[in-house]
Amino acid sequence: MHHHAHHAPHDHAHDESMAEVLDLDAAMNRPYFESLLDRVAGQLEREPRSVVDIGAGTGTGTLALARRFPHAQLVALDRSAGMLDRLRKTAEHNGFGDRIRTVEADLDAGLPTVGAIDLAWAALSLHHIEDPDATLRQLAEAMAPGGTVVVTEMESQPRFLPDDIGIGTPGLEARCHEAAASRGWNRWPDWSDNLRRAGFEMVEMRRDELGADVDDTSRRYAHAVLSWMRTGLDNAVSDEDLDTLDRLVGDGPDSVLHRADLVVRGSRTVWIARAIKEENR
Ligand SMILES: C[S@@+](CC[C@H](N)C(=O)[O-])C[C@H]1O[C@@H](n2cnc3c(N)ncnc32)[C@H](O)[C@@H]1O
């Protein structure tokens, strides 16, 4: 199996800094999520009434889904109470308080009963689950006939820097990504086979490139992502690289908040699959 159980401590501070990254990601990539949902809508057999966001985090997906499918009731599932608090506030603030329900649940203990699901969404979350096959099987059981599931993962970690940034040894970002990967960060398989085994038929798998303008939001995003990455890299890269990273996430002239050579690139892999109808199982 290629998935990993997330071994970083599951505590409040950890959730808070991840929540910050997720919120900035939502703000920056909103046009991408909108276009992705348009494509998903084009694959649906009917307007979804019941939508579930699995590992909803701060609600990037939930909010976009609520906007795109105005007749849907939505359930946002997560094991983190802190994430769900944040999600509920955002939902209310955006006028979706009555359509979005949060459910605090650990999927490792099983998918809670939420009623027949027309559309399930699992963004950057499936690889965190200990037994994703079990979760997908439970999901297949919970789907309305012909319902659709969308899984997304981050193809690579977002990239912000050219190879040579004028400080430290060139290739810093690539080395950091490699070190994080070897510690199990963001490891996931091609979910197509898992989806099929669980009782879905694949509709589409695609890889999307994400780019964003360098503005205040994307600078804060770069800062949050690199700070987050920095916390996991002690003893994984050289002291020189850690030093350089510290300067990048500091507030001096080398900081990603100020530097002129910043770029923002990311990518997502997306799987769209359909629940096989009862009579065809
Ligand atoms: C990287 S975040 C992605 C959040 C959101 N889907 C997004 O795209 O912004 C992963 C989320 O999955 C949740 N999660 C991880 N393992 C879980 C589990 N076993 N049960 C429920 N939620 C889980 C985490 O709490 C976190 O909010």
The ligand as a MOL file (V3000), in Angstrom:
LIG
                    3D

  0  0  0     0  0            999 V3000
M  V30 BEGIN CTAB
M  V30 COUNTS 27 29 0 0 0
M  V30 BEGIN ATOM
M  V30 1 C -5.1420 18.5690 3.8980 0
M  V30 2 S -6.6820 18.7740 4.7370 0 CHG=1
M  V30 3 C -7.7830 19.0500 3.3390 0
M  V30 4 C -9.0150 19.8210 3.6980 0
M  V30 5 C -9.9800 20.1810 2.5870 0
M  V30 6 N -10.5800 18.9960 1.9960 0
M  V30 7 C -9.3220 21.0210 1.5210 0
M  V30 8 O -9.2350 20.5770 0.3820 0
M  V30 9 O -8.9100 22.1390 1.8190 0 CHG=-1
M  V30 10 C -7.1050 17.1470 5.2910 0
M  V30 11 C -8.2760 17.1040 6.2530 0
M  V30 12 O -8.6460 15.7370 6.4950 0
M  V30 13 C -8.9700 15.5970 7.8610 0
M  V30 14 N -8.7700 14.1870 8.2440 0
M  V30 15 C -7.6120 13.4900 8.1910 0
M  V30 16 N -7.8060 12.2450 8.6510 0
M  V30 17 C -9.1110 12.1330 8.9850 0
M  V30 18 C -9.9150 11.0800 9.5220 0
M  V30 19 N -9.4010 9.8870 9.8230 0
M  V30 20 N -11.2250 11.3320 9.7580 0
M  V30 21 C -11.7530 12.5420 9.4760 0
M  V30 22 N -11.0440 13.5670 8.9680 0
M  V30 23 C -9.7350 13.3740 8.7250 0
M  V30 24 C -8.0360 16.5580 8.5640 0
M  V30 25 O -8.5320 16.9090 9.8560 0
M  V30 26 C -7.9810 17.7260 7.5910 0
M  V30 27 O -8.9510 18.6870 7.8870 0
M  V30 END ATOM
M  V30 BEGIN BOND
M  V30 1 1 1 2
M  V30 2 1 2 3
M  V30 3 1 2 10
M  V30 4 1 3 4
M  V30 5 1 4 5
M  V30 6 1 5 6
M  V30 7 1 5 7
M  V30 8 2 7 8
M  V30 9 1 7 9
M  V30 10 1 10 11
M  V30 11 1 11 12
M  V30 12 1 11 26
M  V30 13 1 12 13
M  V30 14 1 13 14
M  V30 15 1 13 24
M  V30 16 1 14 15
M  V30 17 1 14 23
M  V30 18 2 15 16
M  V30 19 1 16 17
M  V30 20 1 17 18
M  V30 21 2 17 23
M  V30 22 1 18 19
M  V30 23 2 18 20
M  V30 24 1 20 21
M  V30 25 2 21 22
M  V30 26 1 22 23
M  V30 27 1 24 25
M  V30 28 1 24 26
M  V30 29 1 26 27
M  V30 END BOND
M  V30 END CTAB
M  END
